[in-house]
Amino acid sequence: MPKNIVIIDYNMGNLASVANAIEYIGYKAIISNKIEDIKLADYIILPGVGAFPDGMKNLIDLNLIEVLREQVLERKKPFLGICLGMQLLADEGYESGLTKGLGYIKGKVKKFDLKDKNLRIPHVGWNEVYFKKNCILFKDLNKSEVFYFVHSYHFTPEEDVVAGTFDYGGEFTAIIQKDNIFGTQFHPEKSQKAGLKILENFIKF
């Protein structure tokens, strides 16, 4: 049965590469910010590259806050946040001051504060991710895999949702899952075979 996959267009980049990755694994996604398209979605993906305040402002300006809450929290549709899209799930972010997030998961998004000053910020490049608990995203993958990251801020959840971590001068959140809500700090669409498998597993959820 065809799956209706919607990638949310809120002017925060990286949309076409996600759509291309999904097409590569045999599915078709539409890129849209129309409320009716989101209501008809079977799966919702919120990618994102850029600043937390800009992401929230764009979602608000496009009148997407309520429809996302309805479809994700009430109707329990499978949701995947990628990079900034995962961070926006938090209660609040601290980029250029305090900004309220979507609040789907208790926690905060803060800038890296690394003791090892030889480690560069933003964190850019390939990093091993360690899978910490059973999660549908990890089906047919090893206990750890390497994925591609680009970020200066990290999500610290305040509830038991961390499914995978990475080490970058300390242990940080790489993957979260709470019921139907998934998030990856890395970019699965840029992470070759393992990343494509993450996307495929999400769509089979």
TORLO-550444 format. One record per residue (C-alpha): residue in three letters; y, x, z. Coordinates in steps of 0.05 Angstrom, whole numbers, plus 5000, padded with zeros to 4 digits. Layout:
// TORLO-550444
ALAYXZ/...
//
This chain:
// TORLO-550444
MET500050005000/PRO506950294982/LYS511150535040/ASN518550395042/ILE521751045065/VAL529251075075/ILE533151725085/ILE539751555119/ASP545851785080/TYR551451915130/ASN554852485093/MET551553035134/GLY547853395078/ASN540753595064/LEU538552925036/ALA535953104967/SER531553664993/VAL528253185041/ALA527252664986/ASN524353204940/ALA519453434994/ILE517052725005/GLU516152624931/TYR512253274927/ILE507053004977/GLY506152374937/TYR511151864966/LYS517851614944/ALA523951544989/ILE530751234976/ILE537251545002/SER541650995029/ASN546650775082/LYS546050045066/ILE544249605125/GLU539549175083/ASP535749785059/ILE534850025131/LYS532349335152/LEU527149345097/ALA524850055114/ASP517850205139/TYR519850915158/ILE526751175174/ILE528851905168/LEU535452185194/PRO536552895169/GLY542853275183/VAL546653925178/GLY553254015213/ALA557053835276/PHE554753325328/PRO561552965332/ASP561952895257/GLY554952615254/MET556352085306/LYS563151905276/ASN559951805208/LEU554451355235/ILE559750945272/ASP564350905211/LEU558550665168/ASN556750125219/LEU549750415227/ILE549150455302/GLU546849745315/VAL542049695256/LEU538750355275/ARG538050135347/GLU535049475325/GLN530049785276/VAL528050395318/LEU528350155390/GLU526849415383/ARG522549365320/LYS519350045335/LYS519450305264/PRO517251035257/PHE523451475260/LEU524252215245/GLY530452605262/ILE531153285230/CYS535653835258/LEU542353485274/GLY538552835265/MET534153015324/GLN540053235366/LEU543752585356/LEU538152235393/ALA540852535458/ASP545452195508/GLU550952695494/GLY552853325457/TYR557653875477/GLU560254125411/SER567854145410/GLY567953755475/LEU563653175498/THR560952665447/LYS556352085464/GLY549952085423/LEU545251525403/GLY542051555472/TYR534951415450/ILE532552005492/LYS535552245557/GLY538352945549/LYS543953385526/VAL545553825466/LYS548854485484/LYS550455145450/PHE545655725458/ASP547456165517/LEU542856755506/LYS542157355553/ASP539857795496/LYS546357905457/ASN542458225400/LEU539957535382/ARG544657225332/ILE547656525336/PRO546656115294/HIS539156175299/VAL537356235225/GLY530456385197/TRP523056315209/ASN520456215280/GLU513656055308/VAL513055365340/TYR507855245394/PHE504854555398/LYS504754335471/LYS501253655469/ASN497453195424/CYS502052915371/ILE500452585304/LEU505253075270/PHE500453645285/LYS494253345252/ASP490453875211/LEU495254425233/ASN493855035277/LYS495955075350/SER502355415326/GLU505755455259/VAL511955785231/PHE517955365210/TYR525055475184/PHE530955385231/VAL538555355223/HIS542455165285/SER547255395339/TYR545954825389/HIS539454605422/PHE536953955452/THR534853965525/PRO531253305539/GLU531153025610/GLU524652645600/ASP517552845581/VAL518252835506/VAL517553565485/ALA511553645438/GLY513154345412/THR517354935432/PHE519855595402/ASP522056245433/TYR528856535418/GLY530756935480/GLY527756365520/GLU523755735508/PHE527255175471/THR525454485444/ALA522754485373/ILE519353795369/ILE520053155408/GLN516152505408/LYS517451865446/ASP513151285423/ASN515351165350/ILE520951675353/PHE519952385328/GLY524652965320/THR524353675294/GLN529654205306/PHE527054585247/HIS527254365174/PRO520354135152/GLU522854045081/LYS524454785078/SER518155015116/GLN513155055060/LYS505954815071/ALA506354685146/GLY512954325139/LEU510353875084/LYS504353715128/ILE509053495184/LEU512453015136/GLU505852755110/ASN503252635181/PHE509652265199/ILE508951805139/LYS501651665157/PHE503651475229/
//
